[in-house]
Structure formats: structure tokens, C-alpha cells
Amino acid sequence: MERYHTAHALLGSGIRKPLPSEDILFTQPWVYRWGLLFEYSITAYWVGDYGRSIVVCDELLSMNDLPEAVREQVEKNRVFAVEKSRESCRSADAGGVGQ
């Protein structure tokens, strides 16, 4: 889990950075457009921030230029995050009963 937290923190600091105007030889625009967000949505899930994962999946799904294969995976990832979010809510509700 430690690696997911590290990746999540690193991605969080980079997801809103603009495409660099220099060093374009090794820069891929898709990485800055949706690639980092895609990875961030995954790390959000694995660190237990299901709500953030859902929000980022929704942002990705709103992109008209998202490749179809990625779109399909984001849709699946969103379902996983929604299910985990619901489980967390049910667990929290059950934990509060009788207390």
C-alpha cells in the first residue's frame, strides 16, 4: 500500500500541470491531457479515496478525445469505486448501530 500512497501523492502534484513548451521531443500530449488523470483515478481507489476516484473518472469520461479502450476501462474503474464507496458507507452505518 505504501507505493500507492507515494504514487498518489506524486500524481496529485502533477495532474494539473500544463504541457511543457520546451523539450517537446520526449513529451506526449496525451500524458498531460488524460494519462496522469487516469493513473490518479486508479491510485485514488487503491488508497481508499473512492469519492475522488469517482470524480476523476467522471472528468475523464467527459473528455471527447479519450480513446475508446481507455474510456471502457475508466467506466469499469468507476463501477469499482462506486461499489467500494457503497461498501464503506454500509460499513460505517453498521459500525454506528447500537453505539
Biopython code that builds the backbone (N, CA, C, O; Angstrom):
import numpy as np
from Bio.PDB.StructureBuilder import StructureBuilder

atoms = [
    (1, "MET", "N", (0.816, -1.203, 0.000)),
    (1, "MET", "CA", (0.000, 0.000, 0.000)),
    (1, "MET", "C", (0.857, 1.264, 0.000)),
    (1, "MET", "O", (0.442, 2.297, -0.524)),
    (2, "GLU", "N", (2.023, 1.183, 0.574)),
    (2, "GLU", "CA", (2.909, 2.353, 0.644)),
    (2, "GLU", "C", (3.169, 2.929, -0.745)),
    (2, "GLU", "O", (3.191, 4.148, -0.918)),
    (3, "ARG", "N", (3.362, 2.070, -1.721)),
    (3, "ARG", "CA", (3.653, 2.546, -3.075)),
    (3, "ARG", "C", (2.462, 3.282, -3.685)),
    (3, "ARG", "O", (2.639, 4.249, -4.426)),
    (4, "TYR", "N", (1.263, 2.828, -3.377)),
    (4, "TYR", "CA", (0.084, 3.525, -3.889)),
    (4, "TYR", "C", (-0.012, 4.924, -3.296)),
    (4, "TYR", "O", (-0.360, 5.876, -3.994)),
    (5, "HIS", "N", (0.296, 5.047, -2.021)),
    (5, "HIS", "CA", (0.259, 6.370, -1.379)),
    (5, "HIS", "C", (1.310, 7.292, -2.000)),
    (5, "HIS", "O", (1.045, 8.470, -2.241)),
    (6, "THR", "N", (2.483, 6.761, -2.253)),
    (6, "THR", "CA", (3.548, 7.556, -2.882)),
    (6, "THR", "C", (3.146, 7.968, -4.289)),
    (6, "THR", "O", (3.281, 9.132, -4.666)),
    (7, "ALA", "N", (2.655, 7.015, -5.060)),
    (7, "ALA", "CA", (2.224, 7.311, -6.432)),
    (7, "ALA", "C", (1.093, 8.328, -6.434)),
    (7, "ALA", "O", (1.069, 9.239, -7.262)),
    (8, "HIS", "N", (0.159, 8.170, -5.505)),
    (8, "HIS", "CA", (-0.988, 9.083, -5.427)),
    (8, "HIS", "C", (-0.517, 10.505, -5.131)),
    (8, "HIS", "O", (-0.998, 11.463, -5.736)),
    (9, "ALA", "N", (0.415, 10.634, -4.207)),
    (9, "ALA", "CA", (0.942, 11.961, -3.866)),
    (9, "ALA", "C", (1.690, 12.580, -5.050)),
    (9, "ALA", "O", (1.519, 13.763, -5.345)),
    (10, "LEU", "N", (2.498, 11.799, -5.709)),
    (10, "LEU", "CA", (3.251, 12.316, -6.861)),
    (10, "LEU", "C", (2.320, 12.693, -8.011)),
    (10, "LEU", "O", (2.488, 13.746, -8.627)),
    (11, "LEU", "N", (1.357, 11.855, -8.297)),
    (11, "LEU", "CA", (0.413, 12.162, -9.374)),
    (11, "LEU", "C", (-0.422, 13.385, -9.029)),
    (11, "LEU", "O", (-0.707, 14.211, -9.896)),
    (12, "GLY", "N", (-0.815, 13.505, -7.761)),
    (12, "GLY", "CA", (-1.618, 14.648, -7.338)),
    (12, "GLY", "C", (-0.913, 15.966, -7.568)),
    (12, "GLY", "O", (-1.553, 16.983, -7.837)),
    (13, "SER", "N", (0.407, 15.950, -7.464)),
    (13, "SER", "CA", (1.144, 17.189, -7.681)),
    (13, "SER", "C", (1.379, 17.478, -9.157)),
    (13, "SER", "O", (1.795, 18.582, -9.510)),
    (14, "GLY", "N", (1.119, 16.501, -10.026)),
    (14, "GLY", "CA", (1.396, 16.700, -11.437)),
    (14, "GLY", "C", (0.204, 16.747, -12.363)),
    (14, "GLY", "O", (0.355, 17.082, -13.538)),
    (15, "ILE", "N", (-0.983, 16.420, -11.867)),
    (15, "ILE", "CA", (-2.119, 16.256, -12.784)),
    (15, "ILE", "C", (-2.619, 17.557, -13.401)),
    (15, "ILE", "O", (-3.251, 17.520, -14.457)),
    (16, "ARG", "N", (-2.365, 18.672, -12.799)),
    (16, "ARG", "CA", (-2.855, 19.945, -13.349)),
    (16, "ARG", "C", (-1.754, 20.779, -14.010)),
    (16, "ARG", "O", (-1.960, 21.944, -14.350)),
    (17, "LYS", "N", (-0.604, 20.170, -14.181)),
    (17, "LYS", "CA", (0.490, 20.901, -14.821)),
    (17, "LYS", "C", (0.255, 20.965, -16.325)),
    (17, "LYS", "O", (-0.197, 19.994, -16.932)),
    (18, "PRO", "N", (0.562, 22.108, -16.919)),
    (18, "PRO", "CA", (0.380, 22.237, -18.375)),
    (18, "PRO", "C", (1.448, 21.462, -19.147)),
    (18, "PRO", "O", (2.513, 21.134, -18.626)),
    (19, "LEU", "N", (1.128, 21.193, -20.370)),
    (19, "LEU", "CA", (2.084, 20.562, -21.276)),
    (19, "LEU", "C", (3.308, 21.463, -21.401)),
    (19, "LEU", "O", (3.168, 22.644, -21.720)),
    (20, "PRO", "N", (4.497, 20.935, -21.159)),
    (20, "PRO", "CA", (5.694, 21.770, -21.251)),
    (20, "PRO", "C", (5.880, 22.316, -22.670)),
    (20, "PRO", "O", (5.622, 21.623, -23.654)),
    (21, "SER", "N", (6.321, 23.537, -22.752)),
    (21, "SER", "CA", (6.549, 24.131, -24.069)),
    (21, "SER", "C", (7.953, 23.823, -24.581)),
    (21, "SER", "O", (8.230, 23.965, -25.772)),
    (22, "GLU", "N", (8.826, 23.405, -23.688)),
    (22, "GLU", "CA", (10.193, 23.033, -24.068)),
    (22, "GLU", "C", (10.335, 21.515, -23.986)),
    (22, "GLU", "O", (9.504, 20.840, -23.378)),
    (23, "ASP", "N", (11.361, 21.000, -24.583)),
    (23, "ASP", "CA", (11.648, 19.573, -24.551)),
    (23, "ASP", "C", (10.488, 18.756, -25.120)),
    (23, "ASP", "O", (10.098, 17.734, -24.555)),
    (24, "ILE", "N", (9.946, 19.219, -26.239)),
    (24, "ILE", "CA", (8.783, 18.542, -26.818)),
    (24, "ILE", "C", (9.145, 17.230, -27.526)),
    (24, "ILE", "O", (8.258, 16.465, -27.904)),
    (25, "LEU", "N", (10.425, 16.975, -27.701)),
    (25, "LEU", "CA", (10.844, 15.744, -28.364)),
    (25, "LEU", "C", (10.368, 14.511, -27.601)),
    (25, "LEU", "O", (9.960, 13.523, -28.212)),
    (26, "PHE", "N", (10.416, 14.562, -26.281)),
    (26, "PHE", "CA", (10.045, 13.403, -25.461)),
    (26, "PHE", "C", (8.745, 13.607, -24.698)),
    (26, "PHE", "O", (8.471, 12.880, -23.743)),
    (27, "THR", "N", (7.951, 14.571, -25.096)),
    (27, "THR", "CA", (6.697, 14.878, -24.416)),
    (27, "THR", "C", (5.531, 14.382, -25.247)),
    (27, "THR", "O", (5.441, 14.654, -26.444)),
    (28, "GLN", "N", (4.643, 13.652, -24.597)),
    (28, "GLN", "CA", (3.446, 13.158, -25.263)),
    (28, "GLN", "C", (2.238, 13.920, -24.721)),
    (28, "GLN", "O", (1.952, 13.834, -23.527)),
    (29, "PRO", "N", (1.526, 14.659, -25.562)),
    (29, "PRO", "CA", (0.387, 15.463, -25.086)),
    (29, "PRO", "C", (-0.674, 14.660, -24.331)),
    (29, "PRO", "O", (-1.273, 15.177, -23.388)),
    (30, "TRP", "N", (-0.918, 13.411, -24.723)),
    (30, "TRP", "CA", (-1.944, 12.611, -24.065)),
    (30, "TRP", "C", (-1.627, 12.375, -22.593)),
    (30, "TRP", "O", (-2.533, 12.221, -21.774)),
    (31, "VAL", "N", (-0.346, 12.346, -22.263)),
    (31, "VAL", "CA", (0.036, 12.142, -20.861)),
    (31, "VAL", "C", (-0.514, 13.280, -20.011)),
    (31, "VAL", "O", (-1.036, 13.057, -18.919)),
    (32, "TYR", "N", (-0.391, 14.495, -20.519)),
    (32, "TYR", "CA", (-0.865, 15.666, -19.776)),
    (32, "TYR", "C", (-2.370, 15.857, -19.925)),
    (32, "TYR", "O", (-3.011, 16.411, -19.032)),
    (33, "ARG", "N", (-2.930, 15.418, -21.015)),
    (33, "ARG", "CA", (-4.372, 15.584, -21.253)),
    (33, "ARG", "C", (-5.189, 14.633, -20.380)),
    (33, "ARG", "O", (-6.091, 15.066, -19.663)),
    (34, "TRP", "N", (-4.868, 13.319, -20.441)),
    (34, "TRP", "CA", (-5.665, 12.360, -19.685)),
    (34, "TRP", "C", (-4.858, 11.251, -19.017)),
    (34, "TRP", "O", (-5.386, 10.576, -18.133)),
    (35, "GLY", "N", (-3.628, 11.040, -19.393)),
    (35, "GLY", "CA", (-2.828, 9.926, -18.871)),
    (35, "GLY", "C", (-2.588, 9.992, -17.366)),
    (35, "GLY", "O", (-2.795, 9.010, -16.653)),
    (36, "LEU", "N", (-2.150, 11.156, -16.890)),
    (36, "LEU", "CA", (-1.913, 11.308, -15.458)),
    (36, "LEU", "C", (-3.213, 11.226, -14.664)),
    (36, "LEU", "O", (-3.244, 10.657, -13.573)),
    (37, "LEU", "N", (-4.279, 11.791, -15.209)),
    (37, "LEU", "CA", (-5.586, 11.703, -14.539)),
    (37, "LEU", "C", (-6.056, 10.251, -14.426)),
    (37, "LEU", "O", (-6.607, 9.840, -13.405)),
    (38, "PHE", "N", (-5.831, 9.499, -15.475)),
    (38, "PHE", "CA", (-6.217, 8.091, -15.468)),
    (38, "PHE", "C", (-5.491, 7.358, -14.343)),
    (38, "PHE", "O", (-6.110, 6.635, -13.562)),
    (39, "GLU", "N", (-4.189, 7.548, -14.268)),
    (39, "GLU", "CA", (-3.408, 6.901, -13.213)),
    (39, "GLU", "C", (-3.827, 7.398, -11.832)),
    (39, "GLU", "O", (-3.883, 6.622, -10.878)),
    (40, "TYR", "N", (-4.121, 8.691, -11.727)),
    (40, "TYR", "CA", (-4.551, 9.273, -10.457)),
    (40, "TYR", "C", (-5.873, 8.665, -9.996)),
    (40, "TYR", "O", (-6.062, 8.422, -8.804)),
    (41, "SER", "N", (-6.780, 8.420, -10.928)),
    (41, "SER", "CA", (-8.063, 7.803, -10.563)),
    (41, "SER", "C", (-7.835, 6.405, -9.980)),
    (41, "SER", "O", (-8.550, 5.976, -9.074)),
    (42, "ILE", "N", (-6.845, 5.713, -10.503)),
    (42, "ILE", "CA", (-6.533, 4.364, -10.025)),
    (42, "ILE", "C", (-5.884, 4.417, -8.639)),
    (42, "ILE", "O", (-6.253, 3.653, -7.748)),
    (43, "THR", "N", (-4.925, 5.315, -8.465)),
    (43, "THR", "CA", (-4.282, 5.396, -7.147)),
    (43, "THR", "C", (-5.261, 5.895, -6.097)),
    (43, "THR", "O", (-5.182, 5.482, -4.939)),
    (44, "ALA", "N", (-6.179, 6.772, -6.475)),
    (44, "ALA", "CA", (-7.197, 7.235, -5.514)),
    (44, "ALA", "C", (-8.000, 6.036, -5.006)),
    (44, "ALA", "O", (-8.283, 5.939, -3.812)),
    (45, "TYR", "N", (-8.359, 5.147, -5.890)),
    (45, "TYR", "CA", (-9.089, 3.935, -5.497)),
    (45, "TYR", "C", (-8.264, 3.119, -4.501)),
    (45, "TYR", "O", (-8.771, 2.710, -3.456)),
    (46, "TRP", "N", (-6.999, 2.886, -4.827)),
    (46, "TRP", "CA", (-6.178, 1.993, -4.009)),
    (46, "TRP", "C", (-5.767, 2.593, -2.672)),
    (46, "TRP", "O", (-5.378, 1.861, -1.762)),
    (47, "VAL", "N", (-5.846, 3.909, -2.540)),
    (47, "VAL", "CA", (-5.573, 4.497, -1.213)),
    (47, "VAL", "C", (-6.869, 4.686, -0.431)),
    (47, "VAL", "O", (-6.847, 5.204, 0.685)),
    (48, "GLY", "N", (-7.995, 4.272, -1.004)),
    (48, "GLY", "CA", (-9.271, 4.319, -0.305)),
    (48, "GLY", "C", (-10.047, 5.609, -0.474)),
    (48, "GLY", "O", (-11.038, 5.833, 0.223)),
    (49, "ASP", "N", (-9.608, 6.466, -1.396)),
    (49, "ASP", "CA", (-10.336, 7.715, -1.657)),
    (49, "ASP", "C", (-11.281, 7.481, -2.837)),
    (49, "ASP", "O", (-11.067, 7.987, -3.939)),
    (50, "TYR", "N", (-12.325, 6.704, -2.574)),
    (50, "TYR", "CA", (-13.231, 6.281, -3.634)),
    (50, "TYR", "C", (-13.996, 7.447, -4.245)),
    (50, "TYR", "O", (-14.253, 7.465, -5.449)),
    (51, "GLY", "N", (-14.354, 8.408, -3.424)),
    (51, "GLY", "CA", (-15.052, 9.585, -3.933)),
    (51, "GLY", "C", (-14.213, 10.346, -4.946)),
    (51, "GLY", "O", (-14.715, 10.758, -5.992)),
    (52, "ARG", "N", (-12.933, 10.532, -4.637)),
    (52, "ARG", "CA", (-12.028, 11.220, -5.570)),
    (52, "ARG", "C", (-11.873, 10.400, -6.836)),
    (52, "ARG", "O", (-11.841, 10.960, -7.932)),
    (53, "SER", "N", (-11.776, 9.099, -6.709)),
    (53, "SER", "CA", (-11.660, 8.238, -7.881)),
    (53, "SER", "C", (-12.870, 8.416, -8.792)),
    (53, "SER", "O", (-12.722, 8.513, -10.010)),
    (54, "ILE", "N", (-14.055, 8.459, -8.213)),
    (54, "ILE", "CA", (-15.289, 8.637, -8.991)),
    (54, "ILE", "C", (-15.288, 9.992, -9.695)),
    (54, "ILE", "O", (-15.618, 10.078, -10.878)),
    (55, "VAL", "N", (-14.922, 11.044, -8.975)),
    (55, "VAL", "CA", (-14.891, 12.396, -9.559)),
    (55, "VAL", "C", (-13.916, 12.461, -10.729)),
    (55, "VAL", "O", (-14.230, 13.041, -11.768)),
    (56, "VAL", "N", (-12.743, 11.871, -10.565)),
    (56, "VAL", "CA", (-11.750, 11.908, -11.642)),
    (56, "VAL", "C", (-12.203, 11.038, -12.815)),
    (56, "VAL", "O", (-11.984, 11.398, -13.972)),
    (57, "CYS", "N", (-12.825, 9.908, -12.528)),
    (57, "CYS", "CA", (-13.376, 9.094, -13.628)),
    (57, "CYS", "C", (-14.418, 9.888, -14.407)),
    (57, "CYS", "O", (-14.449, 9.841, -15.637)),
    (58, "ASP", "N", (-15.268, 10.616, -13.693)),
    (58, "ASP", "CA", (-16.274, 11.441, -14.373)),
    (58, "ASP", "C", (-15.614, 12.506, -15.248)),
    (58, "ASP", "O", (-16.063, 12.777, -16.361)),
    (59, "GLU", "N", (-14.547, 13.100, -14.731)),
    (59, "GLU", "CA", (-13.816, 14.101, -15.523)),
    (59, "GLU", "C", (-13.244, 13.462, -16.785)),
    (59, "GLU", "O", (-13.334, 14.032, -17.872)),
    (60, "LEU", "N", (-12.660, 12.290, -16.638)),
    (60, "LEU", "CA", (-12.111, 11.593, -17.803)),
    (60, "LEU", "C", (-13.211, 11.246, -18.810)),
    (60, "LEU", "O", (-13.031, 11.414, -20.016)),
    (61, "LEU", "N", (-14.329, 10.770, -18.315)),
    (61, "LEU", "CA", (-15.427, 10.373, -19.209)),
    (61, "LEU", "C", (-16.053, 11.560, -19.938)),
    (61, "LEU", "O", (-16.722, 11.382, -20.956)),
    (62, "SER", "N", (-15.839, 12.756, -19.426)),
    (62, "SER", "CA", (-16.363, 13.949, -20.100)),
    (62, "SER", "C", (-15.469, 14.404, -21.257)),
    (62, "SER", "O", (-15.840, 15.305, -22.010)),
    (63, "MET", "N", (-14.305, 13.791, -21.397)),
    (63, "MET", "CA", (-13.363, 14.171, -22.464)),
    (63, "MET", "C", (-13.744, 13.495, -23.771)),
    (63, "MET", "O", (-13.800, 12.269, -23.859)),
    (64, "ASN", "N", (-14.003, 14.305, -24.775)),
    (64, "ASN", "CA", (-14.391, 13.773, -26.086)),
    (64, "ASN", "C", (-13.267, 13.022, -26.786)),
    (64, "ASN", "O", (-13.521, 12.141, -27.608)),
    (65, "ASP", "N", (-12.023, 13.369, -26.460)),
    (65, "ASP", "CA", (-10.889, 12.763, -27.151)),
    (65, "ASP", "C", (-10.279, 11.575, -26.406)),
    (65, "ASP", "O", (-9.207, 11.101, -26.780)),
    (66, "LEU", "N", (-10.943, 11.091, -25.364)),
    (66, "LEU", "CA", (-10.441, 9.937, -24.625)),
    (66, "LEU", "C", (-10.549, 8.700, -25.517)),
    (66, "LEU", "O", (-11.633, 8.398, -26.017)),
    (67, "PRO", "N", (-9.448, 7.984, -25.723)),
    (67, "PRO", "CA", (-9.513, 6.788, -26.573)),
    (67, "PRO", "C", (-10.532, 5.779, -26.039)),
    (67, "PRO", "O", (-10.711, 5.641, -24.829)),
    (68, "GLU", "N", (-11.178, 5.097, -26.939)),
    (68, "GLU", "CA", (-12.265, 4.193, -26.577)),
    (68, "GLU", "C", (-11.825, 3.107, -25.595)),
    (68, "GLU", "O", (-12.557, 2.803, -24.653)),
    (69, "ALA", "N", (-10.666, 2.526, -25.791)),
    (69, "ALA", "CA", (-10.190, 1.481, -24.879)),
    (69, "ALA", "C", (-9.995, 2.036, -23.466)),
    (69, "ALA", "O", (-10.294, 1.362, -22.480)),
    (70, "VAL", "N", (-9.499, 3.252, -23.380)),
    (70, "VAL", "CA", (-9.306, 3.892, -22.073)),
    (70, "VAL", "C", (-10.667, 4.225, -21.465)),
    (70, "VAL", "O", (-10.888, 4.021, -20.271)),
    (71, "ARG", "N", (-11.571, 4.737, -22.290)),
    (71, "ARG", "CA", (-12.927, 5.063, -21.827)),
    (71, "ARG", "C", (-13.599, 3.824, -21.212)),
    (71, "ARG", "O", (-14.220, 3.910, -20.153)),
    (72, "GLU", "N", (-13.468, 2.685, -21.882)),
    (72, "GLU", "CA", (-14.070, 1.455, -21.368)),
    (72, "GLU", "C", (-13.470, 1.083, -20.007)),
    (72, "GLU", "O", (-14.192, 0.661, -19.103)),
    (73, "GLN", "N", (-12.157, 1.242, -19.865)),
    (73, "GLN", "CA", (-11.519, 0.914, -18.589)),
    (73, "GLN", "C", (-11.930, 1.898, -17.503)),
    (73, "GLN", "O", (-12.141, 1.505, -16.356)),
    (74, "VAL", "N", (-12.042, 3.168, -17.856)),
    (74, "VAL", "CA", (-12.471, 4.177, -16.877)),
    (74, "VAL", "C", (-13.889, 3.871, -16.404)),
    (74, "VAL", "O", (-14.186, 4.002, -15.216)),
    (75, "GLU", "N", (-14.757, 3.471, -17.310)),
    (75, "GLU", "CA", (-16.125, 3.105, -16.922)),
    (75, "GLU", "C", (-16.113, 1.947, -15.929)),
    (75, "GLU", "O", (-16.854, 1.961, -14.946)),
    (76, "LYS", "N", (-15.274, 0.944, -16.185)),
    (76, "LYS", "CA", (-15.157, -0.199, -15.266)),
    (76, "LYS", "C", (-14.583, 0.258, -13.921)),
    (76, "LYS", "O", (-15.080, -0.128, -12.863)),
    (77, "ASN", "N", (-13.538, 1.080, -13.974)),
    (77, "ASN", "CA", (-12.911, 1.565, -12.740)),
    (77, "ASN", "C", (-13.901, 2.368, -11.906)),
    (77, "ASN", "O", (-13.899, 2.288, -10.677)),
    (78, "ARG", "N", (-14.741, 3.137, -12.580)),
    (78, "ARG", "CA", (-15.743, 3.935, -11.869)),
    (78, "ARG", "C", (-16.737, 3.030, -11.136)),
    (78, "ARG", "O", (-17.129, 3.312, -10.004)),
    (79, "VAL", "N", (-17.134, 1.949, -11.790)),
    (79, "VAL", "CA", (-18.046, 0.997, -11.155)),
    (79, "VAL", "C", (-17.388, 0.414, -9.899)),
    (79, "VAL", "O", (-18.032, 0.309, -8.855)),
    (80, "PHE", "N", (-16.114, 0.037, -9.999)),
    (80, "PHE", "CA", (-15.404, -0.493, -8.831)),
    (80, "PHE", "C", (-15.398, 0.521, -7.692)),
    (80, "PHE", "O", (-15.637, 0.165, -6.538)),
    (81, "ALA", "N", (-15.125, 1.777, -8.014)),
    (81, "ALA", "CA", (-15.059, 2.824, -6.991)),
    (81, "ALA", "C", (-16.430, 3.071, -6.361)),
    (81, "ALA", "O", (-16.527, 3.267, -5.150)),
    (82, "VAL", "N", (-17.473, 3.062, -7.163)),
    (82, "VAL", "CA", (-18.833, 3.249, -6.631)),
    (82, "VAL", "C", (-19.179, 2.098, -5.689)),
    (82, "VAL", "O", (-19.729, 2.321, -4.610)),
    (83, "GLU", "N", (-18.862, 0.879, -6.089)),
    (83, "GLU", "CA", (-19.149, -0.276, -5.236)),
    (83, "GLU", "C", (-18.407, -0.176, -3.907)),
    (83, "GLU", "O", (-18.994, -0.414, -2.851)),
    (84, "LYS", "N", (-17.115, 0.174, -3.950)),
    (84, "LYS", "CA", (-16.332, 0.305, -2.719)),
    (84, "LYS", "C", (-16.850, 1.452, -1.860)),
    (84, "LYS", "O", (-16.865, 1.353, -0.633)),
    (85, "SER", "N", (-17.267, 2.523, -2.490)),
    (85, "SER", "CA", (-17.818, 3.652, -1.751)),
    (85, "SER", "C", (-19.082, 3.237, -1.014)),
    (85, "SER", "O", (-19.279, 3.595, 0.147)),
    (86, "ARG", "N", (-19.927, 2.488, -1.687)),
    (86, "ARG", "CA", (-21.167, 1.989, -1.054)),
    (86, "ARG", "C", (-20.854, 1.033, 0.093)),
    (86, "ARG", "O", (-21.491, 1.085, 1.145)),
    (87, "GLU", "N", (-19.865, 0.157, -0.117)),
    (87, "GLU", "CA", (-19.452, -0.761, 0.950)),
    (87, "GLU", "C", (-18.962, 0.014, 2.165)),
    (87, "GLU", "O", (-19.282, -0.329, 3.303)),
    (88, "SER", "N", (-18.189, 1.053, 1.917)),
    (88, "SER", "CA", (-17.660, 1.878, 3.014)),
    (88, "SER", "C", (-18.791, 2.538, 3.783)),
    (88, "SER", "O", (-18.762, 2.607, 5.012)),
    (89, "CYS", "N", (-19.785, 3.022, 3.054)),
    (89, "CYS", "CA", (-20.939, 3.658, 3.712)),
    (89, "CYS", "C", (-21.719, 2.651, 4.535)),
    (89, "CYS", "O", (-22.140, 2.945, 5.654)),
    (90, "ARG", "N", (-21.911, 1.456, 3.976)),
    (90, "ARG", "CA", (-22.639, 0.413, 4.722)),
    (90, "ARG", "C", (-21.860, 0.013, 5.965)),
    (90, "ARG", "O", (-22.453, -0.180, 7.026)),
    (91, "SER", "N", (-20.541, -0.115, 5.854)),
    (91, "SER", "CA", (-19.708, -0.482, 7.000)),
    (91, "SER", "C", (-19.769, 0.596, 8.072)),
    (91, "SER", "O", (-19.855, 0.293, 9.262)),
    (92, "ALA", "N", (-19.725, 1.841, 7.650)),
    (92, "ALA", "CA", (-19.791, 2.951, 8.603)),
    (92, "ALA", "C", (-21.148, 2.972, 9.295)),
    (92, "ALA", "O", (-21.238, 3.204, 10.501)),
    (93, "ASP", "N", (-22.209, 2.727, 8.516)),
    (93, "ASP", "CA", (-23.557, 2.688, 9.100)),
    (93, "ASP", "C", (-23.689, 1.533, 10.087)),
    (93, "ASP", "O", (-24.262, 1.702, 11.164)),
    (94, "ALA", "N", (-23.172, 0.378, 9.736)),
    (94, "ALA", "CA", (-23.266, -0.798, 10.603)),
    (94, "ALA", "C", (-22.449, -0.601, 11.873)),
    (94, "ALA", "O", (-22.835, -1.070, 12.944)),
    (95, "GLY", "N", (-21.332, 0.087, 11.755)),
    (95, "GLY", "CA", (-20.484, 0.334, 12.917)),
    (95, "GLY", "C", (-21.112, 1.280, 13.910)),
    (95, "GLY", "O", (-20.776, 1.254, 15.094)),
    (96, "GLY", "N", (-22.015, 2.110, 13.445)),
    (96, "GLY", "CA", (-22.646, 3.084, 14.329)),
    (96, "GLY", "C", (-23.889, 2.559, 15.028)),
    (96, "GLY", "O", (-24.414, 3.215, 15.928)),
    (97, "VAL", "N", (-24.368, 1.384, 14.626)),
    (97, "VAL", "CA", (-25.590, 0.827, 15.205)),
    (97, "VAL", "C", (-25.313, 0.381, 16.641)),
    (97, "VAL", "O", (-24.369, -0.366, 16.902)),
    (98, "GLY", "N", (-26.147, 0.848, 17.558)),
    (98, "GLY", "CA", (-26.047, 0.417, 18.939)),
    (98, "GLY", "C", (-24.960, 1.091, 19.737)),
    (98, "GLY", "O", (-24.701, 0.710, 20.879)),
    (99, "GLN", "N", (-24.324, 2.076, 19.162)),
    (99, "GLN", "CA", (-23.247, 2.758, 19.878)),
    (99, "GLN", "C", (-23.734, 4.029, 20.490)),
    (99, "GLN", "O", (-22.962, 4.739, 21.135)),
]
sb = StructureBuilder()
sb.init_structure("model")
sb.init_model(0)
sb.init_chain("A")
sb.init_seg("    ")
for serial, (resi, resn, name, xyz) in enumerate(atoms, 1):
    if name == "N":
        sb.init_residue(resn, " ", resi, " ")
    sb.init_atom(name, np.array(xyz, "f"), 0.0, 1.0, " ", f" {name:<3s}", serial, name[0])
structure = sb.get_structure()
